[in-house]
Amino acid sequence: MSGPTFTYNNPRLQGQTIFVKRGKHQGKLGLVIKVLEDDKYIVSQGDFAVEKVMFDRSEFLVHRYRKIKVPIDKAVGKHPDMV
């Protein structure tokens, strides 16, 4: 067998809760909102609120057992008729 297998975990990181393990944001939780190339990810929500921060993959751990709950008005924005 070559390479890692993802029997139990989803290999896609977009939408996953992450825990930052390095840098000035160490200890914060957030959601991966965008996946860029070269192992770079845009993280927001959770402890970051509306701020969007870019991380290398080596700077965070995927927190598989906790999902950040986002209030519906923040997820939908100013268009509640989208629900």
DSSP file (Angstrom, degrees, kcal/mol; ACC not computed):
  #  RESIDUE AA STRUCTURE BP1 BP2  ACC     N-H-->O    O-->H-N    N-H-->O    O-->H-N    TCO  KAPPA ALPHA  PHI   PSI    X-CA   Y-CA   Z-CA
    1    1 A M              0   0    0      0, 0.0     2,-0.4     0, 0.0     4,-0.1   0.000 360.0 360.0 360.0 130.4    0.0    0.0    0.0
    2    2 A S        -     0   0    0      2,-0.1     0, 0.0     0, 0.0     0, 0.0  -0.878 360.0  -6.4-109.1 136.6    1.5    3.4   -0.9
    3    3 A G  S    S-     0   0    0     -2,-0.4     2,-0.1     2,-0.0     0, 0.0   0.067  98.7 -43.6  75.1 172.1    0.8    6.6    0.9
    4    4 A P        -     0   0    0      0, 0.0     2,-0.4     0, 0.0    -2,-0.1  -0.367  51.2-145.1 -73.0 152.3   -1.7    7.3    3.7
    5    5 A T        -     0   0    0     -2,-0.1     2,-0.4    -4,-0.1     3,-0.2  -0.890   3.7-148.1-114.7 152.0   -5.3    5.9    3.6
    6    6 A F        +     0   0    0     -2,-0.4     0, 0.0     1,-0.2     0, 0.0  -0.586  38.7 147.1-118.8  67.5   -8.2    7.8    4.9
    7    7 A T  S    S+     0   0    0     -2,-0.4    -1,-0.2     1,-0.1     3,-0.0   0.906  84.4  16.5 -68.4 -42.2  -10.5    5.0    6.2
    8    8 A Y  S    S+     0   0    0     -3,-0.2     2,-0.4     1,-0.1    -1,-0.1   0.700 120.4  60.2-106.5 -24.9  -11.9    7.0    9.1
    9    9 A N  S    S-     0   0    0     -4,-0.1    -1,-0.1     2,-0.0     3,-0.0  -0.836  81.0-116.0-113.7 146.2  -11.1   10.6    8.3
   10   10 A N        -     0   0    0     -2,-0.4    -3,-0.1     1,-0.1    -2,-0.0  -0.635  17.9-148.7 -75.3 126.0  -12.1   12.8    5.3
   11   11 A P  S    S+     0   0    0      0, 0.0     2,-0.4     0, 0.0    -1,-0.1   0.703  75.3  89.6 -71.9 -17.4   -8.9   13.7    3.4
   12   12 A R        -     0   0    0      1,-0.1    -2,-0.1     2,-0.1     0, 0.0  -0.659  58.4-167.8 -81.0 132.8  -10.5   17.1    2.3
   13   13 A L    >   +     0   0    0     -2,-0.4     3,-2.4     2,-0.1    19,-0.4   0.644  49.4 112.3 -96.8 -16.9   -9.8   19.8    4.8
   14   14 A Q  T 3  S+     0   0    0      1,-0.3    19,-0.2    17,-0.1     3,-0.1  -0.393  89.4  14.5 -62.4 128.5  -12.2   22.5    3.6
   15   15 A G  T 3  S+     0   0    0     17,-3.2    -1,-0.3     1,-0.3     2,-0.2   0.343  98.9 128.6  89.3  -5.7  -14.9   22.9    6.2
   16   16 A Q    <   -     0   0    0     -3,-2.4    16,-2.0    16,-0.1     2,-0.3  -0.551  63.4-116.3 -83.8 148.0  -12.9   21.1    8.9
   17   17 A T  E     -A   31   0A   0     46,-0.4    46,-2.7    49,-0.2     2,-0.3  -0.666  37.4-165.8 -78.3 134.9  -12.3   22.5   12.3
   18   18 A I  E     -AB  30  62A   0     12,-3.0    12,-1.8    -2,-0.3     2,-0.5  -0.891  18.7-145.0-124.8 156.1   -8.6   23.1   13.0
   19   19 A F  E     -AB  29  61A   0     42,-2.9    42,-2.9    -2,-0.3     2,-0.5  -0.987  23.0-133.4-117.8 122.4   -6.4   23.8   16.0
   20   20 A V  E     + B   0  60A   0      8,-2.7     7,-3.2    -2,-0.5    40,-0.3  -0.641  25.3 177.5 -80.5 125.2   -3.4   26.1   15.4
   21   21 A K        +     0   0    0     38,-2.5     2,-0.3    -2,-0.5    39,-0.2   0.535  59.3  38.4-106.1  -8.8   -0.3   24.7   16.9
   22   22 A R  S    S+     0   0    0     37,-1.2     3,-0.4     3,-0.1    -1,-0.1  -0.945  88.5  22.5-140.0 159.6    2.3   27.3   15.9
   23   23 A G  S >  S-     0   0    0     -2,-0.3     3,-1.6     1,-0.2    -3,-0.0  -0.245 103.6 -39.0  87.4-169.8    2.8   31.0   15.4
   24   24 A K  T 3  S+     0   0    0      1,-0.3    -1,-0.2    -2,-0.0     0, 0.0   0.666 135.5  54.3 -71.1 -15.3    1.1   34.0   16.9
   25   25 A H  T >  S+     0   0    0     -3,-0.4     3,-1.9     3,-0.1    -1,-0.3   0.178  77.9 150.6-100.5  16.2   -2.4   32.3   16.6
   26   26 A Q  T <   +     0   0    0     -3,-1.6    -5,-0.2     1,-0.2     3,-0.1  -0.196  64.1  21.6 -52.8 133.2   -1.2   29.3   18.6
   27   27 A G  T 3  S+     0   0    0     -7,-3.2    -1,-0.2     1,-0.3     2,-0.2   0.378  93.7 125.3  91.7  -3.5   -4.1   27.6   20.6
   28   28 A K    <   -     0   0    0     -3,-1.9    -8,-2.7    -8,-0.2     2,-0.4  -0.570  50.1-141.3 -90.7 153.8   -6.9   29.1   18.4
   29   29 A L  E     +A   19   0A   0    -10,-0.2    18,-2.5    -2,-0.2    19,-0.5  -0.872  31.6 150.3-108.8 146.2   -9.7   27.1   16.7
   30   30 A G  E     -A   18   0A   0    -12,-1.8   -12,-3.0    -2,-0.4     2,-0.4  -0.939  40.2-102.5-158.6 178.9  -11.0   27.9   13.3
   31   31 A L  E     -AC  17  44A   0     13,-3.0    13,-2.2    -2,-0.3     2,-0.7  -0.930  29.1-121.7-114.0 138.1  -12.6   26.5   10.1
   32   32 A V  E     + C   0  43A   0    -16,-2.0   -17,-3.2    -2,-0.4    11,-0.2  -0.693  36.3 171.1 -74.4 115.7  -10.8   26.0    6.8
   33   33 A I  E     +     0   0A   0      9,-2.5     2,-0.3    -2,-0.7    10,-0.2   0.647  62.5  21.4-103.5 -18.5  -12.8   28.1    4.4
   34   34 A K  E     - C   0  42A   0      8,-1.5     8,-2.7   -21,-0.1     2,-0.6  -0.978  62.6-146.8-152.6 137.7  -10.5   27.9    1.4
   35   35 A V  E     - C   0  41A   0     -2,-0.3     6,-0.2     6,-0.2     2,-0.2  -0.917  20.5-172.2-105.5 122.2   -7.8   25.5    0.2
   36   36 A L  E  >  - C   0  40A   0      4,-2.6     4,-0.5    -2,-0.6     3,-0.3  -0.560  31.6 -89.8-102.5 172.3   -5.0   27.1   -1.8
   37   37 A E  T  4 S+     0   0    0      1,-0.2     3,-0.5    -2,-0.2    -1,-0.1  -0.298 102.2  40.3 -76.9 169.5   -2.2   25.2   -3.6
   38   38 A D  T  4 S-     0   0    0      1,-0.2    -1,-0.2    18,-0.0    19,-0.2   0.856 131.3 -63.7  61.6  40.8    1.1   24.3   -2.0
   39   39 A D  T  4 S+     0   0    0     -3,-0.3    18,-1.9     1,-0.2     2,-0.4   0.852  97.1 138.4  55.3  40.7   -0.4   23.3    1.3
   40   40 A K  E  <  -CD  36  56A   0     -4,-0.5    -4,-2.6    -3,-0.5     2,-0.3  -0.940  29.6-172.5-115.7 141.4   -1.7   26.7    2.2
   41   41 A Y  E     -CD  35  55A   0     14,-2.7    14,-2.9    -2,-0.4     2,-0.5  -0.980  22.1-135.2-136.8 143.2   -5.1   27.2    3.7
   42   42 A I  E     -CD  34  54A   0     -8,-2.7    -9,-2.5    -2,-0.3    -8,-1.5  -0.882  28.0-168.3 -98.0 127.2   -7.4   30.2    4.6
   43   43 A V  E     +CD  32  53A   0     10,-3.2    10,-2.7    -2,-0.5     2,-0.2  -0.918  15.8 150.1-120.1 141.7   -8.9   29.9    8.0
   44   44 A S  E     +C   31   0A   0    -13,-2.2   -13,-3.0    -2,-0.4     6,-0.2  -0.843  34.7  44.6-151.4-174.1  -11.7   32.0    9.6
   45   45 A Q  S >  S+     0   0    0      4,-1.8     3,-2.5     6,-0.3     4,-0.1   0.001  82.9  62.0  60.7-167.8  -14.6   31.8   12.1
   46   46 A G  G >  S-     0   0    0      1,-0.3     3,-1.0     2,-0.2   -16,-0.2  -0.355 128.2  -5.8  56.2-127.4  -14.3   30.2   15.5
   47   47 A D  G 3  S+     0   0    0    -18,-2.5    -1,-0.3     1,-0.2   -17,-0.1   0.602 136.7  60.9 -72.2 -11.8  -11.6   32.2   17.5
   48   48 A F  G X  S-     0   0    0     -3,-2.5     3,-2.1   -19,-0.5    -1,-0.2   0.561  82.3-168.9 -91.6  -9.8  -10.8   34.3   14.4
   49   49 A A  T <  S-     0   0    0     -3,-1.0    -4,-1.8     1,-0.3    -1,-0.3  -0.378  71.7 -18.7  54.8-121.0  -14.4   35.7   14.1
   50   50 A V  T 3  S+     0   0    0     -6,-0.2    -1,-0.3    -2,-0.1     2,-0.1   0.546 110.3 112.0 -92.9  -7.9  -14.5   37.5   10.7
   51   51 A E    <   -     0   0    0     -3,-2.1     2,-0.5     1,-0.0    -6,-0.3  -0.379  57.9-147.6 -64.7 141.4  -10.7   37.7   10.3
   52   52 A K        -     0   0    0     -8,-0.1     2,-0.4    -2,-0.1    -8,-0.2  -0.967  18.5-176.8-115.2 123.8   -9.2   35.5    7.5
   53   53 A V  E     -D   43   0A   0    -10,-2.7   -10,-3.2    -2,-0.5     2,-0.4  -0.943  19.7-135.4-124.7 140.5   -5.7   34.1    8.1
   54   54 A M  E     -D   42   0A   0     -2,-0.4     2,-0.3   -12,-0.2   -12,-0.2  -0.809  26.5-178.4 -97.3 134.7   -3.5   32.0    5.8
   55   55 A F  E     -D   41   0A   0    -14,-2.9   -14,-2.7    -2,-0.4     2,-0.2  -0.950  26.9-124.8-129.0 148.9   -1.7   29.0    7.3
   56   56 A D  E >   -D   40   0A   0     -2,-0.3     3,-1.7   -16,-0.2     4,-0.3  -0.579  36.4-112.1 -78.6 155.5    0.7   26.4    6.1
   57   57 A R  G >  S+     0   0    0    -18,-1.9     3,-1.1     1,-0.3   -17,-0.1   0.812 115.7  61.5 -61.0 -30.4   -0.4   22.8    6.6
   58   58 A S  G 3  S+     0   0    0      1,-0.2    -1,-0.3   -19,-0.2   -19,-0.0   0.593  93.2  66.6 -73.3  -9.7    2.4   22.2    9.2
   59   59 A E  G <  S+     0   0    0     -3,-1.7   -38,-2.5   -38,-0.1   -37,-1.2   0.526 102.1  41.0 -90.8  -6.2    1.0   25.0   11.4
   60   60 A F  E <   -B   20   0A   0     -3,-1.1     2,-0.4   -40,-0.3   -40,-0.2  -0.947  63.0-138.3-141.7 161.7   -2.3   23.3   12.4
   61   61 A L  E     -B   19   0A   0    -42,-2.9   -42,-2.9    -2,-0.3     2,-0.6  -0.894  31.1-115.9-112.2 146.8   -3.9   20.0   13.4
   62   62 A V  E     -B   18   0A   0     -2,-0.4     2,-1.2   -44,-0.2   -44,-0.3  -0.750  20.9-149.1 -84.5 124.1   -7.3   18.9   12.2
   63   63 A H    >   +     0   0    0    -46,-2.7     3,-1.0    -2,-0.6   -46,-0.4  -0.747  21.2 177.3 -95.2  88.7   -9.7   18.7   15.1
   64   64 A R  T 3   +     0   0    0     -2,-1.2    -1,-0.2     1,-0.2   -46,-0.0   0.694  68.9  51.1 -71.7 -21.8  -11.9   15.9   13.8
   65   65 A Y  T 3  S+     0   0    0      1,-0.1     2,-0.4   -48,-0.0    -1,-0.2   0.367 100.9  62.0-104.9   6.2  -14.2   15.5   16.8
   66   66 A R    <   -     0   0    0     -3,-1.0     2,-0.4   -49,-0.1   -49,-0.2  -0.979  59.4-165.2-135.8 124.7  -15.4   19.1   17.3
   67   67 A K        -     0   0    0     -2,-0.4     2,-0.5   -51,-0.1   -51,-0.1  -0.878  23.9-125.0-104.5 137.6  -17.3   21.2   14.9
   68   68 A I        -     0   0    0     -2,-0.4     2,-0.6   -38,-0.1    -2,-0.0  -0.694  23.0-137.8 -80.2 128.7  -17.6   24.9   15.4
   69   69 A K        -     0   0    0     -2,-0.5   -23,-0.1     0, 0.0    -1,-0.0  -0.788  16.9-161.1 -91.0 124.7  -21.2   26.0   15.4
   70   70 A V        -     0   0    0     -2,-0.6     5,-0.1   -25,-0.0    -2,-0.0  -0.911  24.7-113.2-107.5 127.0  -21.8   29.2   13.4
   71   71 A P    >>  -     0   0    0      0, 0.0     4,-1.9     0, 0.0     3,-1.2  -0.303  27.1-121.7 -56.8 141.8  -25.0   31.2   14.1
   72   72 A I  H 3> S+     0   0    0      1,-0.3     4,-2.5     2,-0.2     5,-0.3   0.813 110.1  58.9 -59.4 -33.8  -27.2   31.1   11.0
   73   73 A D  H 3> S+     0   0    0      1,-0.2     4,-1.4     2,-0.2    -1,-0.3   0.818 109.3  44.7 -68.1 -28.2  -27.3   34.8   10.6
   74   74 A K  H <4 S+     0   0    0     -3,-1.2    -2,-0.2     2,-0.2    -1,-0.2   0.837 114.1  48.8 -81.0 -34.0  -23.4   34.8   10.3
   75   75 A A  H  < S+     0   0    0     -4,-1.9    -2,-0.2     1,-0.2    -3,-0.2   0.892 121.7  34.0 -71.2 -39.4  -23.4   31.9    7.9
   76   76 A V  H  < S-     0   0    0     -4,-2.5     3,-0.5     1,-0.2     2,-0.3   0.800  96.7-158.8 -86.3 -31.5  -26.1   33.4    5.6
   77   77 A G     <  -     0   0    0     -4,-1.4    -1,-0.2    -5,-0.3    -2,-0.1  -0.675  58.8 -21.5  88.0-142.0  -25.1   37.0    6.1
   78   78 A K  S    S+     0   0    0     -2,-0.3    -1,-0.2     1,-0.2     3,-0.1   0.230 121.6  79.6 -92.6  14.3  -27.6   39.7    5.4
   79   79 A H    >   +     0   0    0     -3,-0.5     3,-2.0    -6,-0.1    -1,-0.2  -0.671  46.5 166.9-121.1  76.4  -29.8   37.6    3.1
   80   80 A P  G >  S+     0   0    0      0, 0.0     3,-1.4     0, 0.0    -1,-0.1   0.691  71.1  73.9 -64.3 -16.9  -31.9   35.4    5.4
   81   81 A D  G 3  S+     0   0    0      1,-0.2    -2,-0.0     2,-0.1    -3,-0.0   0.569  80.3  74.7 -72.9  -5.9  -34.1   34.5    2.4
   82   82 A M  G <         0   0    0     -3,-2.0    -1,-0.2     1,-0.2    -3,-0.0   0.621 360.0 360.0 -77.2 -13.2  -31.2   32.2    1.3
   83   83 A V    <         0   0    0     -3,-1.4    -1,-0.2    -4,-0.2    -2,-0.1   0.488 360.0 360.0 -71.8 360.0  -32.1   29.7    4.0
